[in-house]
């Protein structure tokens, strides 16, 4: 009897151990090899990550973040980093994070051939694409497309403009920095205070304003041109115009976080983003037609479709990065908080 009890207890113990082992395997089978943050539309970020997983046989957890919140997120996680890589989103955010010492240096082999504007002198970030700010207007409405920044102040656009919020959106901060560099800081903020009367909504995402225009919920939106083209996807519902005074541009960044949990895989991911294979993906499928940074890769034809009348300002990325927090705080105080009163 005692022998039977012992055997049963051993058997139950083995069953429990096996069950526990299976539970442990189930719990850890979905553990990612690396976590990656991206400042791109969610469906776009997933395409890059899925391709990397396929090429390297690894499991990557991707998390979409707002570029304007990157510095805050990485600062909170500084003592125990979660993500090994951040990619996508405008360069000023990367410069701001770099100044806080939250990136690890790495220069991918392909980047040695990139123009110097596409890599940091200390190798803390690499530029992987270029985007240009433009206006979008519905082609099915009677609203005349704006041709300048000053046009946006006309009565016809009152309550019909959708903009993104620079506190969360890299697109919006590039717009804010563009206006500041174009007009001078004092005039730019006076302009934005006047423009605020024309704005119906400030969105969290930089592509959202032109999504609202496409859906008929707004008359004019300001977004990166590659996002406007991608939203429209040859439906010919959105018209693209550029401000005659000049418009700004972004360099989309990629970087490895300081004390990255998986440094070697992070380096491979940066190499992957800089490769001709990936750079040639811009404009294909669900990936917007961005201008690539690799010298051997031709820009997608769609990137040029409506860019003939475009005038670019001499955008100062270093200044924009150094002044990002100050300008965003000033915008919040002078426009957003007063709007809520």
Secondary structure by P-SEA (a helix, b strand, c coil): caaaaaaaaaaaaaaaaaaaaaaaaaaacccccbbbbbcccaaaaaaaaaaaaaaccbbbbbbbbcccaaaaaaaaacccccccccccccaaaaaaaaaaccbbbbbcccccccccccccccccccccbbbbbbbbbbccccccccccccccccccccccbbbbbccccaaaaaaaaaaaaaccaaaaaaaaaaacccccccccccaaaaaaaaacccccccccaaaaaaaacccccbbbbbbcccbbbbbbbcccccccccaaaaaaaaaaaaccccccccccccccccccccccccccccccccccccccccccaaaaaaaaaaaaaaaaaaccccccc
